[in-house]
Amino acid sequence: MKKTPVRSEDGFAYRVICGPVLTEKGELLKMNSKYAFFVDGDTNKVEVARAIKVIYGVNPVSVRILNVKGKAVRRGRQEGRRKDRKKAIVTLKAGDSISLAESA
């Protein structure tokens, strides 16, 4: 069995986490110590957990990954698609929190 190479830590965490999901559903998740982030398309749960620990200084209890398909959009007669994205839902211990950009 081949071992995957360990990625270097310099800037690695900031390449994995693209940004928080700032939606109503994302805000509701915060009540249960869950936070949603958009992540790079080729990352896995272990890399997301390590990046959260490096950036925010908290240990996640669990990480769930889901692929979000881009919606079909139209502008007049022109049809297109939004890009596919990958989302991670990170669960923290009760009492731990992450300070994200507060929505107005």
C-alpha positions as CSV (number, residue, x, y, z in Angstrom):
1,M,0.0,0.0,0.0
2,K,1.4,3.4,-1.0
3,K,1.6,6.2,1.5
4,T,0.4,9.6,0.4
5,P,3.0,12.3,0.8
6,V,2.5,14.7,3.7
7,R,1.9,18.2,2.5
8,S,4.1,20.9,4.0
9,E,2.6,23.1,6.6
10,D,3.7,26.5,5.2
11,G,0.5,28.1,4.0
12,F,-1.1,24.7,3.6
13,A,-4.0,25.5,5.9
14,Y,-4.9,28.6,4.0
15,R,-5.0,26.7,0.7
16,V,-7.4,24.1,2.2
17,I,-10.0,26.5,3.7
18,C,-11.5,28.8,1.0
19,G,-13.8,30.6,3.4
20,P,-16.8,30.3,5.7
21,V,-20.3,29.6,4.5
22,L,-22.2,32.7,5.5
23,T,-25.9,31.7,5.0
24,E,-28.9,31.3,7.2
25,K,-28.3,27.5,7.4
26,G,-24.7,28.2,8.3
27,E,-25.8,30.5,11.1
28,L,-28.2,27.9,12.4
29,L,-25.4,25.3,12.5
30,K,-23.4,27.5,14.9
31,M,-26.0,26.9,17.6
32,N,-24.9,23.3,17.7
33,S,-21.2,24.1,17.6
34,K,-21.0,23.2,13.9
35,Y,-19.3,25.5,11.4
36,A,-19.5,25.3,7.6
37,F,-16.6,26.1,5.3
38,F,-15.9,26.0,1.6
39,V,-12.8,23.9,1.0
40,D,-10.5,23.1,-1.9
41,G,-11.8,20.5,-4.2
42,D,-9.1,17.9,-3.6
43,T,-8.9,17.9,0.2
44,N,-10.1,15.2,2.6
45,K,-11.4,15.2,6.2
46,V,-8.0,14.8,7.8
47,E,-6.5,17.8,5.9
48,V,-9.6,19.9,6.8
49,A,-9.3,19.0,10.5
50,R,-5.6,19.9,10.5
51,A,-6.2,23.2,8.8
52,I,-8.9,24.2,11.3
53,K,-6.5,23.4,14.1
54,V,-3.8,25.5,12.6
55,I,-5.9,28.5,11.7
56,Y,-8.4,28.7,14.6
57,G,-6.5,26.8,17.3
58,V,-9.4,24.4,18.1
59,N,-9.6,20.6,17.7
60,P,-12.6,19.5,15.7
61,V,-14.6,16.5,17.0
62,S,-15.7,15.5,13.5
63,V,-15.6,16.7,9.9
64,R,-18.2,16.0,7.3
65,I,-17.5,16.7,3.6
66,L,-20.1,17.2,0.9
67,N,-19.9,18.1,-2.8
68,V,-22.2,20.9,-3.9
69,K,-23.2,20.8,-7.6
70,G,-23.3,24.1,-9.4
71,K,-26.7,25.3,-10.4
72,A,-27.8,25.9,-14.0
73,V,-28.2,29.6,-14.7
74,R,-29.5,31.6,-17.6
75,R,-28.8,35.2,-18.8
76,G,-31.2,35.8,-21.6
77,R,-30.7,33.1,-24.1
78,Q,-27.3,32.2,-22.8
79,E,-27.1,29.1,-20.6
80,G,-24.4,28.2,-18.2
81,R,-23.5,26.6,-14.9
82,R,-22.1,27.8,-11.7
83,K,-19.0,25.9,-10.6
84,D,-19.1,22.8,-8.4
85,R,-17.8,23.3,-4.8
86,K,-16.9,21.3,-1.9
87,K,-18.2,22.1,1.6
88,A,-17.0,20.9,5.0
89,I,-19.1,20.9,8.2
90,V,-16.9,20.9,11.2
91,T,-18.2,19.9,14.7
92,L,-16.4,21.3,17.8
93,K,-16.6,20.3,21.4
94,A,-19.3,22.0,23.5
95,G,-17.9,25.3,24.7
96,D,-15.4,25.7,21.8
97,S,-16.1,28.4,19.3
98,I,-14.6,30.0,16.2
99,S,-14.9,33.7,15.6
100,L,-15.9,34.3,12.0
101,A,-16.8,37.5,10.2
102,E,-20.0,38.6,11.9
103,S,-22.9,39.2,9.5
104,A,-24.7,42.5,9.8
